Amino acid sequence: MNRVNGVLVWTAAAVLLVGCGSVPVQDVSPVAAEASKASGEPFHFRLAADGLPSDGFWKSTAVITDVNGDGFRDLVVHPRLAKGPKAFLGNGQGKWLDSSEGLGMNLSCGGGLQLADLDRDGKLDLVVADHCDGVFVFLGDGQGKWRNVVKGMATEFGQSAKVKERDPQGFKGAEAVAVGDVDGDGHLDLVISGSDQGGLTVFLGDGTGRSWKELKLSGLPNGEQPDPGDIYNGGWAFDLWLKDMNGDGILDVVASYFTGPRVWHGDGKGRFRDSSQGLIKTRLGGIYGRIATGDLDRDGRPDIVVANNYNGAEAYLQRPDGSWQGPIDVMPELKGGAQSVAVADFDGDGNPDVVIGGAMSPEPNYEWIPYGLYVRWGNGKGEFSARPGTDLPSIGLEVIWGINATDVNGDGRPDLVVSAGGASGRISVRPPGQSPGSKAVAQQAYPAPNVQVWLNEAAARP
């Protein structure tokens, strides 16, 4: 939870370019734990997902906070190839009850979502950036029910006749959303990313949650003002956050942009300037997944960790002048790439750790790269190492689209909320001794649901 200009905001963010069609089902995989629990090792996670969906394509990062005021944290997540976001009320012990009345959509394609009090009535509301249909706003009643007040909001540029004639669907969707008061008027605003084109757009709020004004000349790359040489009309960001990155008390934009991780510093009036010196920029668009921040080297400045679909998890340390040092390979052995990352101090030693949703390089008898969850432990110097015994699955999961590292059960330790789905993360296994050309045999899938909650059961904090 962040407090900005007196406004409470509960934050979570939302490309593998999978398109808008269906994904064929593949065979499923066996399971292997990351490592057997080491003798005397006090740290591990326990699955606590009773009532959460066992299947589905949950292409988002779940939002976690108390929606209905009962003191227990609840969960909201947005699916692909479904009918809208889903809310689940928690009981603090790992059991969940569907509370999605009013959240229906004709078709949902995944994306990003945020919970915040948009209309200042003391109750949490939901903003959804849908990959296919744009931005939706649902006002909450504080008891777990919702009312849709904004449907399919898109940019003026994306709705112009010129754009629609050239590409009717290219600017309609939204991939990610961040919520915060970017112009200092006391009302929450939105920063939205297009899903395939259109870039980043600021929408100013009026405190009702119903009416949003598009801000022109924000300084962020978009369809009207793309970066030099950009042929994608501003492109897209797969993940998006509003954070104070330079300590001036003003919200900045942190994004997993289609050309790489990017930071834009805000001026408190809704305008932004690029501050990405030292961050990698690639011509291979769309290889970056989730992005997270944390003070990895404990120098008082927030740093960045971003998931790379090819190279795994990359860390960038912020220098005193605001430039960036990196990339640092957080997990060099992760040869199959990463889609999700999160940062938290899981063992209570004061050093930020990194959890990664990614894939090891497949063995010869695997037809699909299997996904898993991996924790890498920080030493407070921007360096990371492995440790056995987490009890997290290192193989057998579908694509891990999002990880939220937050305290779910109120014990003061960060837990994990994982959203997964999409058959490309599953594997089939050939019988031993069979040639690569032989037919793979389906094995039992890992028994975790596609929306997972892993409770941190570390020993008492040192």
N, C-alpha and C positions, 0 to 999 in steps of 0.2 A: 504494500500500500504506500503510495506517495502522497505527500501533502504539498501542493503547489498553489501559492496565492490563496491559501485558506480553503482550497477545494480538495476533497478527497477523491482519489482515483485509484481503482484497483486495476492493475495492468497485467496483460498477457499479450503476446503477439500472435500473427499469422502473417527457382522453380525447377522441381523436376518437371520437365515439359511433358506432361502425360496427356494433354489435350482434354477435350470435354466429352469424349466418348467413354464407353464402358471398357473395363480391363478384363481380359480373359482369365479365368480361374486356372491356376497351375496346381501341381501337386504340392503337398505340404511337407514339413521337415521334421526331423528328430530334434531333440533338445539337448543342450549341454550347459551346465552352469559355468559361470565365468571361471570359477576355480572352486575346488572343494574347500570347505572352511578350514583354515589353518588352525592347528592346535593352539588353543588359548586366544585366538583372534576374537576381539570383542565386538566387531563391527559387521552388521549384515542388514539386509532389507527383507521385509515380509510382504507378500502379496495380500492386499485387502481390497478386493474389488467385487464383493457380492452385490449383484444388482446392476452392474455396469455391462455394456454391450459386449457380447462374446465375439461378434463378427462386425462387418461394416468397414468402411473406408473413411477413417477419421483424419482428414487432411487439414489439421489445424493444431494449435497449441491450446490445451484446455486452460480455462480461467478458473481460479479457485478463490472463493471467499464466502462469507456467510450471507446468503441471499435472503433468507426468511427470518433472520433475527433470533434464532433459537440458540445461538452460541456455538453451533457446529458449522464447519466449513462445507460449502457446497461446490458443485462442479458444473461447468458449462463447456460444451465442445461442439464443433461444427463439422458435419460430415460431407463427403462427396458422394454423388449418385444416390441422394436421399431427398428428404422433404423438409429440411431445415435444421437449425441447431437443436441440441438436446440439453436440458438441465436436469441434474440429479442432486437431490437433497441428501446430505450426509448425516450420520448419527455420531460421528467422532470415533467410531470403532471399526470402520471399514465396510459398512453397509450403506447402500445407496438406493434412493427411491426416485423414479422418474417424475419430474415436475415441469413438463414442457408445454403445458396448455397455453396456447396463443403464439407459439414459436413456429408455426407451420409456414412453409414456402412451397411453391409449385415444384421447384427443383433446386437442390443445393449442390454446389460443386466444391465445397471446402474453401478455405481462405484464412482470414484472421478474425479475431473477435476480442472485445474489451468490455468489462463491466465498470460502470461509473454512474454517479448520480447526475444525469444530464439535465434534469428539470428541477433540481434543488428542492425536492420534496422529502429528502432523507431516505429514499429508497433507491436501490440499485437498478439501473437500466442496462440494456445490452445493445452494443453496436456490432454488427456483423459486416465484414467485407467478403462478399461472395465472388468467387472466381468467375462465374458466368454472368451474374445478374446485378452486380454493383452493391451499393451500401444499403443496409436495412437497419432501422432503429426500433427496438422493442422496449416500451416503458414497463418497469416492474411494479407490482403492487405491494411488495414487501412480504408476501406470503408464498411466493413461488409461482405466481401466474403472471402472464405477459400480454401486452397489447401492442400490435404493430402500428407505428405512426409514420414511418418513412419506408418506402419500397423502391429499390432499384435506383438510388441516387447515383448520378454520374456527372462528369465534368461537362461544361458548356462546349469545350472543344470536341469532346467525344461524341456529343449529340449534334454537332453541326452538320449541315447538309453535305458539305464537301467531304467530311470524314466518313459519313454513313454511305456515301456513294462509292468511296474507295474500299471501305472495309466495315460493313454493317455491324460486326460483332467485336472488332478488335479493340474498341475503347469502352465497351459496355461493362466489363467485369472489374472487380477490385480484388486484389490479392492480400493486402495487409492494411491494418488500421492502428493508429496510435491516438490516444486521447489525452489532452491536457490543455491548460489555459495558455496559449502561445502569444496572445496579444495583451495580456494583463488586465482584461476588463472584468474578471471574476466569473466569466462563463466558460464552460469547457468547450474546446474546439477539437476538430479532427484533422489528422494528416492521413491521407489515403494514398495507396499505391494502386495503379492500374494493374490488371492481371497479365496482359501481354504487351500493351503499349500504353502511352499516356503519362507515364512517369508519376511524380509525387505532387499531390494537390492539397492545399490547406482549405478547409471549410470552417468558417467562424460560426460559433453557436450563439444563440440569444438567451440561453437559460431555460428554454422550453423543451428541448430535445426534438422538436418538430421542424424547426426552421434553420436552415444552414446557408450561409452566404459564401460563395467561392471567392477566395482571395487571389487576386491577380498579382503577378510580379513578386512572388514569394521568395525567389532566389533558388528554389528547388527545381531540378530538371523536370520538365513536363512536355506535353505535346506542343505548347506554344513557345516554350523556350528550352529545347533539348540541349544537351551538351554538344560541343563541336564534334562533328563527325558521326553523331548518333543517327542511325537510319531507322531506329525503332520509335521515333517520336516520343522520346523520354523514357522508353523502356518500362521496367517494373522493378519493384523490390519484393523479394519473397518474405522478408520479415522486417519489422519496423517498430522502433521504440522512440519515446520522448524521454530523454534523460538530461540532467545537467552534467555535461562532460568536462567543463572547464572551470567549475567552481564559482561562477558568477551569479548563481541563483536563478538563472534563466534556462528554460528548457531548450535542449538541442535535439536534432534528429539523428538517430543512429539507424542505419539501414543495411540489410544484406541486399545490395543493389545488383542488378543483373550483370554488371561488369566487375563486381567485387564489393567488399565492405566499404562503407562511406559514412562520414560524419559531416553534418552541417551545423554550425553554431547559430543559435537564435539571438535576436536583438530585443526580445521581449515585446515586440510590436507586430509579430507575425512574419517577419522576414528572416532569411537565413543566408549564411555564406559558407562555402565549402571549406572544410578544415580536415582534409583527408591526406595531407602530405605524408608519404611513407606507406600508405595502405596500397595493397596490390591492386592493379587494374588489368583485367584480362580482356582479350578479344573474343574469348569463348564464352558467350553470354549464357547466363542461367545455370551456372554450376554451383552457386552458393545457396545454402539452405538457411537454417536458423542462425541467429546472432544473439549473443549475450554479453553483458558487461559485468565487471567486478574488478577490484583492486588486486590484481594477481601478484604484484611485487611489493605491495604494502607501502607504497610511496605517497599515498594520499590522493592519487589520480586514478580515475577509472580506466580500465583497460578493456580490450575486446577479445572475445573468442567467437569464431564463426565456423560453421560447418561447410566443408568443401566436398562435393559429390565425388571428386576424384582423389584428392590428396588427404582427406580426413579432416581433423580439427586443427584450425590455425589460430594462434594467439598473437595479438599485437599489443605491445606495451606503449603507453602514452608517455612521451618525453615532456620535460618542463615547458618547452615552447609550444606544446600542443601537437607536434608532429608525432609520427608513429614508428616504432621499431618492430620489425618482423618480416615475414611470418615465422613463428616458432611452432614446430610440429609437436602438438600435445601428445600424440600417440603414434609414433613412427610405424609401428607394426600394423596399423589399421590400413591395409592396402586396398580395401574395397570401397573406401570413401565414407563420408558421413553426411547425414541429412539434418541432424538435430544436435544441439548442445544446450547445456544450462550450467550456471555457475552458482555454487553455494559452499559453505563450510560444513561439510557433512559430519566430520569427526570432532568438531569443536576445538580445534587447536589454534584457531585464529587465522588460518591460511585458507583462502578460497580454493576449492577443488572444482574439477570439471567432470560432468557426466556427458557421455557421447552416445548418440544413437547412430550406429553405423555398421559396417560390414568388414569382416576380415577377408583376406583373399581366399576364394573358394578352393577347396581341395578338388582333385581331378574328377571325383565321382559326383560332384555337385553340378546340376544344370543351372541353378540360380544362386546368386550371392545371398547368403543368409544374413539377416540383421540381428544385432544384439545390443545390449546396454553395457557400457564400460565406464567405470569411474577411474579418473586419474587424479592422484593426490598432490596438491600444491605444497611447496615448501616456503611460500611467501617471497620467493625470489624470481617468480615467473618460470619456474621449472616444475616438472611433473613426473610422477613415478607410479608404477603399478603396485597393488597390494591384493593378496588373495582373500577370498572369503566373503564377498559381498552377497552371494546367493542370487545375483541378477543373471538372467539368461544371456549368454554370449552368442547364441545361435538359435534359429528356429522362429524368430519373430518376423512379421511382415514389415514393410517399410515403416520406420519410426519417423512420423511427420512432426512431432512436437514433444518437448519435455518441459514440464513446469516443476522447478525445484522450490518447494514451499512447505511450510509446516501444515499438514493436513489435520492432524489429531490433537494439536495444542500442547504437545509435550516439549516444545522449544527446539526440536531438531528438524531440519529440512527433510521432507519426504520427496518422493517422485510421483508425478502424474504423467503418464505416457499415453500418447495417442498414435495409433498405427493403422495400417491397412494398405491394400493394393497388392495384387498377387506377385508383382515383380520382386517382392522381398522374400517370397517363399522358395523353398528348394525341393527338388526330388533327389533321391539317393539311389544310385545303381548298386546292385549286389556286388560284394567284393569279388575282384578278379574279372569283372566284365569290362569290355572295351568302352571307350568314350562314345562310340556309336550305338551302343545297346540302349534299350529302353529303360528309363529310370523307373524305380518302384516307389510308390508313395509311402511315406512313413508317418507315424503319428505326429501331429503338430504339438508345439509347446502349449500346455493347457491354460495359458494366461489369456484373458479376453483382449480385444483390440483397444479397449480403453482400460488402462491399468493404473492402480494406485499401489505404490511400494512404500510401506512404512519403514522409516529409519529406526532400527532397533539397536543402535550403538549403545555401548556401555555408558555409564554416567560421564558427563563431560569432565575432562581433566582439570 
